[in-house]
Amino acid sequence: MDDWYQWLDALDGAVVIDGGLGCLLEERGNKLHDSRLWGGKLLVTDPTQLRQVAKQWLQAGADIITTATYQASTKQIQTEFGYSSEEAERIMVLSGDLLDDERKTFWDSLTSQQKQARRYPAIAVSCGPYIAILPEGNEYTGLYPTTSPNEIQSFHTERLQTLRRLFEKDFASQRNILCFETIGNGTEASLIVQTMGTLAFCHIPYWISFQCRDAEHIANGDPLSLVVKTILHQCEKANLVAIGINCVDVTNAMPLLNIIKTVVADHMDSLGDNGWRIDTVCYPNHHAFSSTEMCWKDEKRLDSSQWAQLVSATQSKLVGGCCTVGPDFIHALHHERMNARNP
């Protein structure tokens, strides 16, 4: 994982992740609720627009841009569009190739001075929880009432078998990473860590971030501290490079990250100096999601600067935004990062 850490530490300060893809696509006039692929349907219907959105994030100051694969899988692409398995796999791989092309174009547009002030952009290949393929907003409950652990693990393994092709190409040399996002179930987190420790995937760096119902528990009610402790003890490979939170109330970010930092520090102390490093990742929402009304509510009424200050205050190595966080908020976060770098 040395290449990842070299990229991460190339410049001082936090690394900025992009914001909420689905919400930004909806702002651009796309209707996503008619597809279980969510924003991933544009991989089929309008891939050029995904490049345009990536450009918006990069221009706002993002160091990491995220693929439109959060709810995507080859099976779902086959179901919705009638493609063969080979065609569906090609579309999944296209998710990374699109962003790779856009970051190259963006980087070439910068001056030498601009390049010195930022990192060459990385790509996070997004993997949502199995429950995200359901249309009821179940990421916010983390509950699998009728799903077996084997079914959950099979879903992740099959998707990873396709997405790992992105890490077997030139794409892999550009400091890219897998991200497991909005995980709200402790059992699923354990299954992901087990899968990523197998020979097929142990060479790929990844982070795992949790959706939390409050300042102490993940979505299904499991204590965050216990879940983090469990997955750390399961890790046999050092390809887990960051643990954190996403799609949470921004005002809960600080206590949640403090829990993670404490558990990680205790675990690392118990291992001694073995060269394994785990950073924290934090990309909360702007608005809060009401699972009863199935809509976003702006109860805190934070402007972009106030939101960015709360996120930066967590002192996470990787920071960004999730739902209802647009390019203006990412630009504010980039501004906070630059101020911290040059006080």
C-alpha positions as CSV (number, residue, x, y, z in Angstrom):
1,M,0.0,0.0,0.0
2,D,3.1,2.3,-0.1
3,D,1.9,3.9,-3.3
4,W,-1.3,5.0,-1.7
5,Y,0.4,6.5,1.3
6,Q,3.0,8.3,-0.9
7,W,0.2,9.9,-2.8
8,L,-1.7,10.8,0.4
9,D,1.2,12.4,2.0
10,A,2.6,14.2,-1.1
11,L,1.2,17.5,0.3
12,D,0.4,18.7,3.8
13,G,-3.2,18.8,5.0
14,A,-6.4,16.9,4.4
15,V,-7.3,15.2,1.1
16,V,-10.6,16.4,-0.3
17,I,-13.2,13.9,-1.6
18,D,-16.1,15.0,-3.9
19,G,-19.7,15.4,-2.8
20,G,-23.1,13.9,-3.3
21,L,-23.3,12.5,-6.9
22,G,-27.0,11.6,-6.9
23,C,-28.2,14.9,-5.6
24,L,-26.0,16.8,-8.1
25,L,-27.4,14.7,-10.9
26,E,-30.9,15.5,-9.8
27,E,-30.1,19.2,-9.7
28,R,-29.1,18.8,-13.3
29,G,-32.6,17.6,-14.1
30,N,-32.0,13.8,-14.0
31,K,-34.8,11.5,-12.6
32,L,-33.1,8.8,-10.7
33,H,-35.9,7.3,-8.6
34,D,-37.0,5.1,-11.5
35,S,-33.8,3.0,-11.4
36,R,-32.3,0.8,-8.7
37,L,-28.9,1.8,-10.2
38,W,-29.6,5.4,-9.1
39,G,-26.9,7.6,-10.6
40,G,-25.3,4.5,-12.1
41,K,-28.0,4.4,-14.8
42,L,-26.1,7.3,-16.5
43,L,-23.3,4.8,-17.2
44,V,-25.7,3.5,-19.8
45,T,-27.9,6.5,-20.7
46,D,-25.6,9.5,-20.5
47,P,-21.9,8.7,-19.6
48,T,-20.8,12.0,-20.9
49,Q,-22.7,13.7,-18.1
50,L,-20.7,11.8,-15.5
51,R,-17.6,13.2,-16.9
52,Q,-19.1,16.7,-16.7
53,V,-19.9,16.2,-13.1
54,A,-16.4,14.9,-12.4
55,K,-15.1,18.1,-13.9
56,Q,-17.3,20.2,-11.5
57,W,-15.8,18.4,-8.5
58,L,-12.2,18.8,-9.7
59,Q,-12.7,22.5,-10.5
60,A,-14.1,22.9,-6.9
61,G,-10.9,21.5,-5.5
62,A,-11.6,17.7,-5.0
63,D,-8.6,15.4,-4.9
64,I,-10.7,12.3,-5.1
65,I,-13.6,11.8,-7.5
66,T,-16.0,8.8,-7.0
67,T,-17.4,6.4,-9.6
68,A,-21.2,6.0,-10.2
69,T,-21.2,2.4,-9.0
70,Y,-22.6,2.8,-5.5
71,Q,-25.8,1.0,-6.4
72,A,-24.5,-0.6,-9.6
73,S,-23.9,-4.3,-10.3
74,T,-23.7,-6.4,-13.5
75,K,-26.9,-8.2,-12.6
76,Q,-28.9,-5.0,-12.1
77,I,-27.6,-3.6,-15.4
78,Q,-28.7,-6.8,-17.1
79,T,-32.1,-6.6,-15.5
80,E,-32.8,-3.0,-16.3
81,F,-31.3,-2.8,-19.8
82,G,-31.3,-6.3,-21.1
83,Y,-27.5,-6.5,-21.6
84,S,-25.4,-9.6,-21.6
85,S,-23.1,-10.2,-18.7
86,E,-20.1,-9.2,-20.8
87,E,-21.7,-5.9,-21.8
88,A,-22.8,-5.2,-18.2
89,E,-19.2,-5.9,-17.0
90,R,-17.9,-3.5,-19.6
91,I,-20.2,-0.8,-18.3
92,M,-19.1,-1.3,-14.8
93,V,-15.5,-0.9,-15.8
94,L,-16.4,2.1,-17.9
95,S,-17.3,3.9,-14.6
96,G,-13.6,4.2,-13.8
97,D,-12.4,4.8,-17.3
98,L,-14.7,7.8,-17.7
99,L,-13.3,9.5,-14.7
100,D,-9.7,8.5,-15.6
101,D,-10.2,10.3,-19.0
102,E,-11.6,13.4,-17.3
103,R,-8.9,13.7,-14.6
104,K,-6.2,13.5,-17.4
105,T,-8.0,16.2,-19.3
106,F,-8.3,18.4,-16.2
107,W,-4.7,17.9,-15.1
108,D,-3.5,18.8,-18.6
109,S,-5.4,22.1,-18.3
110,L,-3.5,23.2,-15.2
111,T,-0.4,25.4,-15.1
112,S,2.8,24.1,-13.6
113,Q,2.2,26.3,-10.6
114,Q,-1.4,24.9,-10.1
115,K,-0.1,21.3,-10.3
116,Q,2.4,22.0,-7.6
117,A,-0.4,23.1,-5.2
118,R,-2.5,19.9,-5.5
119,R,-2.3,16.2,-5.9
120,Y,-2.9,14.4,-9.2
121,P,-6.5,13.3,-8.7
122,A,-7.3,9.8,-7.4
123,I,-10.5,7.9,-8.1
124,A,-12.6,6.1,-5.4
125,V,-14.5,3.1,-6.8
126,S,-17.7,3.2,-4.9
127,C,-19.3,0.1,-3.4
128,G,-22.6,0.6,-1.4
129,P,-24.1,-1.9,0.9
130,Y,-26.2,-4.7,-0.4
131,I,-29.3,-3.1,1.0
132,A,-28.8,0.0,-1.2
133,I,-30.1,-1.9,-4.2
134,L,-33.5,-1.8,-2.5
135,P,-35.6,1.4,-3.2
136,E,-36.8,2.1,0.4
137,G,-33.9,4.1,1.8
138,N,-32.9,1.1,3.9
139,E,-29.3,2.3,4.2
140,Y,-30.7,4.4,7.0
141,T,-31.9,1.3,9.0
142,G,-29.1,-1.2,8.1
143,L,-31.6,-4.0,8.7
144,Y,-31.6,-7.2,6.7
145,P,-34.7,-9.0,8.0
146,T,-34.8,-11.8,5.3
147,T,-31.2,-11.8,3.9
148,S,-28.6,-14.3,4.9
149,P,-24.9,-13.4,5.4
150,N,-24.0,-15.7,2.5
151,E,-26.3,-13.7,0.2
152,I,-24.7,-10.4,1.3
153,Q,-21.1,-11.7,0.9
154,S,-22.0,-13.2,-2.5
155,F,-23.2,-9.8,-3.7
156,H,-20.0,-8.0,-2.7
157,T,-17.8,-10.8,-4.1
158,E,-19.5,-10.8,-7.5
159,R,-19.3,-7.0,-7.8
160,L,-15.7,-7.0,-6.7
161,Q,-14.8,-9.6,-9.3
162,T,-15.8,-7.1,-11.9
163,L,-14.5,-3.9,-10.3
164,R,-11.0,-5.4,-9.6
165,R,-10.4,-5.3,-13.3
166,L,-9.9,-1.5,-12.8
167,F,-7.0,-2.3,-10.6
168,E,-5.3,-4.6,-13.1
169,K,-4.8,-1.8,-15.7
170,D,-2.8,1.4,-16.0
171,F,-5.7,2.9,-14.0
172,A,-4.3,1.1,-10.9
173,S,-1.0,3.0,-10.9
174,Q,-2.8,6.3,-10.3
175,R,-3.3,5.8,-6.6
176,N,-6.9,4.8,-6.8
177,I,-8.9,3.1,-4.0
178,L,-12.1,1.1,-3.3
179,C,-14.5,2.7,-0.9
180,F,-17.3,0.8,0.9
181,E,-19.8,3.5,1.8
182,T,-22.8,4.0,4.0
183,I,-22.4,0.7,5.7
184,G,-25.0,0.4,8.5
185,N,-24.8,-3.2,9.6
186,G,-21.9,-4.7,11.6
187,T,-22.3,-8.1,10.1
188,E,-22.0,-6.7,6.6
189,A,-18.9,-4.7,7.6
190,S,-17.3,-7.9,8.8
191,L,-18.2,-9.8,5.6
192,I,-16.6,-7.0,3.6
193,V,-13.4,-7.1,5.6
194,Q,-13.2,-10.9,5.2
195,T,-13.7,-10.6,1.5
196,M,-11.1,-7.9,1.0
197,G,-8.6,-10.0,2.9
198,T,-8.8,-12.8,0.4
199,L,-6.1,-13.4,-2.2
200,A,-8.2,-12.0,-5.0
201,F,-8.5,-8.6,-3.4
202,C,-5.9,-8.1,-0.8
203,H,-3.7,-6.0,-3.1
204,I,-6.4,-3.3,-3.4
205,P,-6.4,-0.5,-0.9
206,Y,-9.9,0.4,0.5
207,W,-11.7,2.4,3.1
208,I,-14.9,1.6,4.9
209,S,-17.3,4.3,6.1
210,F,-20.4,3.9,8.3
211,Q,-23.8,5.4,8.2
212,C,-24.8,6.2,11.8
213,R,-28.1,6.8,13.4
214,D,-26.7,9.0,16.2
215,A,-23.4,10.0,17.7
216,E,-22.6,6.5,19.0
217,H,-24.3,3.8,16.9
218,I,-24.4,2.7,13.3
219,A,-27.7,2.5,11.4
220,N,-28.8,-0.8,12.7
221,G,-28.1,0.1,16.3
222,D,-24.7,-1.7,16.7
223,P,-22.3,0.4,18.8
224,L,-19.7,2.0,16.4
225,S,-16.9,1.3,18.8
226,L,-17.7,-2.5,18.9
227,V,-18.0,-2.7,15.1
228,V,-14.7,-0.9,14.5
229,K,-13.0,-3.1,17.1
230,T,-14.4,-6.2,15.4
231,I,-13.3,-5.4,11.9
232,L,-9.8,-4.4,13.1
233,H,-9.3,-7.8,14.8
234,Q,-10.5,-9.5,11.6
235,C,-8.0,-7.7,9.3
236,E,-5.3,-10.1,8.2
237,K,-4.1,-7.8,5.4
238,A,-3.0,-4.1,5.7
239,N,-5.1,-3.0,2.7
240,L,-7.7,-1.4,5.0
241,V,-6.3,2.1,4.9
242,A,-9.0,4.2,6.4
243,I,-12.2,3.9,8.5
244,G,-14.8,6.6,8.9
245,I,-18.3,7.9,8.4
246,N,-20.5,9.2,5.6
247,C,-24.1,10.1,5.0
248,V,-24.5,11.3,8.6
249,D,-25.6,14.5,10.3
250,V,-22.6,16.8,10.2
251,T,-23.0,17.7,13.9
252,N,-22.4,14.1,14.8
253,A,-19.2,13.9,12.9
254,M,-16.8,14.9,15.6
255,P,-18.0,12.5,18.3
256,L,-18.2,9.6,15.8
257,L,-14.7,10.3,14.5
258,N,-13.4,10.5,18.1
259,I,-14.8,7.0,18.7
260,I,-13.1,5.6,15.6
261,K,-9.7,7.3,16.4
262,T,-9.7,6.0,20.0
263,V,-10.4,2.4,18.9
264,V,-7.9,2.5,16.1
265,A,-5.2,4.0,18.4
266,D,-5.8,1.3,21.0
267,H,-5.6,-1.5,18.4
268,M,-2.4,-0.1,16.8
269,D,-0.8,0.2,20.3
270,S,-1.6,-3.5,20.9
271,L,0.2,-4.4,17.6
272,G,3.3,-2.4,18.2
273,D,5.2,-0.7,15.3
274,N,4.3,-2.9,12.4
275,G,4.0,-0.2,9.7
276,W,0.2,-0.5,9.3
277,R,-1.5,2.8,9.3
278,I,-5.2,3.5,9.3
279,D,-6.5,7.1,8.6
280,T,-9.9,8.5,9.2
281,V,-12.4,9.5,6.5
282,C,-15.3,11.9,7.1
283,Y,-17.9,12.9,4.5
284,P,-21.2,13.8,6.1
285,N,-24.4,15.2,4.6
286,H,-25.5,18.8,4.5
287,H,-29.2,18.3,5.0
288,A,-30.7,15.5,7.1
289,F,-32.7,12.6,5.6
290,S,-36.2,11.9,7.0
291,S,-36.8,8.2,6.5
292,T,-40.5,8.7,7.5
293,E,-41.1,11.5,5.0
294,M,-38.5,10.2,2.5
295,C,-37.0,13.6,1.9
296,W,-34.1,15.9,2.8
297,K,-34.6,18.6,5.5
298,D,-32.3,21.6,6.1
299,E,-32.8,21.8,9.9
300,K,-29.4,23.1,10.7
301,R,-29.4,25.8,8.0
302,L,-25.6,25.8,7.7
303,D,-24.0,27.6,4.9
304,S,-21.1,26.1,3.0
305,S,-18.4,27.8,5.1
306,Q,-20.0,26.7,8.4
307,W,-20.4,23.1,7.1
308,A,-16.8,23.0,5.9
309,Q,-15.5,24.2,9.3
310,L,-17.4,21.4,11.1
311,V,-15.9,18.8,8.7
312,S,-12.4,20.2,8.9
313,A,-12.6,20.3,12.7
314,T,-12.7,16.5,12.8
315,Q,-9.0,16.6,11.6
316,S,-9.6,13.6,9.4
317,K,-7.1,12.8,6.7
318,L,-9.8,12.4,4.1
319,V,-12.7,14.8,4.1
320,G,-15.6,15.4,1.7
321,G,-19.4,15.5,1.5
322,C,-22.3,13.1,0.9
323,C,-25.9,13.8,0.2
324,T,-27.0,17.4,-0.7
325,V,-23.3,18.5,-0.7
326,G,-22.6,20.2,-4.0
327,P,-19.5,21.7,-5.6
328,D,-19.8,25.0,-3.6
329,F,-19.5,23.1,-0.4
330,I,-16.5,21.1,-1.7
331,H,-14.9,24.4,-2.7
332,A,-15.4,25.7,0.8
333,L,-13.8,22.6,2.2
334,H,-10.9,23.0,-0.2
335,H,-10.6,26.6,1.0
336,E,-10.5,25.4,4.6
337,R,-7.7,23.0,3.7
338,M,-5.7,25.7,1.9
339,N,-6.1,28.0,4.9
340,A,-4.8,25.3,7.2
341,R,-1.9,24.6,5.0
342,N,-1.0,28.3,4.7
343,P,-2.2,30.0,7.9
